[in-house]
Amino acid sequence: MTRITYPQVERSVAVIGGGPAGLMAAEVVSAAGRPVILYERMGTPGRKLLMAGRGGLNLTHSEPLEPFLRRYGAASAWLRPILEAFPPQALVAWAEGLGQPTFVGSSGRVFPRALKASPLLRAWLARLAARDVRLRTRHDWRGWSAAGALVFRVDGQEVEVARPAATVLALGGASWPRLGSTGDWTAILGQCGVAVTPLGPANCGVDVAWSPAFRGRFAGQPLKPAAFSFAGRTIRGEAVVTGYGLEGGAVYALSAALREAIAETGGAVLEIDLSPDLPADRLIAKLDRPSRGQSRSTFLRKAISLSPVAINLLREAHGGGLADDPAGLARQIKAVPVALTGLQPLERAISTAGGVALAAVDDGLGLRNVPDVFVAGEMLDWEAPTGGYLLQATLAAGVAAATAELARLDLTA
């Protein structure tokens, strides 16, 4: 390949990746008066943000900080200072500062009133342009040259950029690769001695070997109300039956534990309570009534409001052998075993598990093995359920990396 070289703006900071974390890092650095060059693999930045906006753009969640932090599981202690420095209230203020008023939904989730990402992204990019953030699209980062310069592939050519004052990597995970996050950075960083936990699917659907009759009749139908349990944890919510299995927020919230179990044993059993509003004794009492000649399906629908998809899931899971006594039937309804055979692949997942090991970065998200390089967003080894937690931590990590970078640059100025 032909190698060409770009001149570098003096004292500039390179941000590689035009997703939420990279855009936020560019915002923080440019607000401090530092020149920023933002490199993006795709033709336009923010593509995954726009995809998220199709469902309303859940910015964050309004619950108190302590339960909020617990949503991040094993990474919660590590993320605490990052989220305390840029909490949900700060994210809301930032969005409203871009002219995007927000509201809190009935579930506590926070959304822009526009219920889409495009107005926020347009305002954000306009503000960055006004601060003279230079955007270079279709730049595929390939690592560093022997002299420490950044190297990109552009239109089949290698483009070398003189080493910037500092670099923020915000390259995302590997879910939805067609939007630009392919995860190929793992090999580049691995060659530099950076520990990377293998990438895997998070917030993804699960595979179930439905019978053809059940799949054909009920694929696409919601399963609610319901409670989903695995490994001692129960999530109240809903799921959707699909041709391959189940998907939806309640399933996504359990995906980390399910992923580990399936990787270890090749399968897992998810228990579903189809009548979560009724304790066992009340459920038994409702089932202990004369059926008056009704079919079992009609009786269950009228007595305890089970939907057709729930009734047929009950039959599917128990092989059609439903108990005749109220107590036995109640136990079956409260713990429907659904055998999972696998997870949907990473490219179909909402987000990515794994990434740069937390021990590989310092308190400011700087790489310990690569000087003057910081990491932000989904590249790092944390995961969270949907509901605003993903975007909140992604943006907060962008703030943290940029803030630490500025502090280091001030010390070396």
Sequence and secondary structure as in RCSB ss.txt:
>XXXX:A:sequence
MTRITYPQVERSVAVIGGGPAGLMAAEVVSAAGRPVILYERMGTPGRKLLMAGRGGLNLTHSEPLEPFLRRYGAA
SAWLRPILEAFPPQALVAWAEGLGQPTFVGSSGRVFPRALKASPLLRAWLARLAARDVRLRTRHDWRGWSAAGAL
VFRVDGQEVEVARPAATVLALGGASWPRLGSTGDWTAILGQCGVAVTPLGPANCGVDVAWSPAFRGRFAGQPLKP
AAFSFAGRTIRGEAVVTGYGLEGGAVYALSAALREAIAETGGAVLEIDLSPDLPADRLIAKLDRPSRGQSRSTFL
RKAISLSPVAINLLREAHGGGLADDPAGLARQIKAVPVALTGLQPLERAISTAGGVALAAVDDGLGLRNVPDVFV
AGEMLDWEAPTGGYLLQATLAAGVAAATAELARLDLTA
>XXXX:A:secstr
  EEEE   TT EEEE  SHHHHHHHHHHHHTT  EEEE SSSSS HHHHHHHTTT   EE S HHHHHHTTGGG
HHHHHHHHHHS HHHHHHHHHHTT  EEE TTSEEEETT SSHHHHHHHHHHHHHTT EEE S EEEEE TTS E
EEEETTEEEEE   SEEEE    SSSGGGT   THHHHHHHTT  EEEEEEES  EEE   HHHHHHHTT EEEE
EEEEETTEEEEEEEEE SSEEESHHHHHTHHHHHHHHHHHS EEEEEES TTS HHHHHHHHSS  TT  HHHHH
HHHH   HHHHHHHHHHTTT   SSHHHHHHHHH EEEEEEEE  GGGSSEEEEEE GGGB TTSBBSSSTTEEE
 GGGBS    TTTHHHHHHHHHHHHHHHHHHHHHHHH 
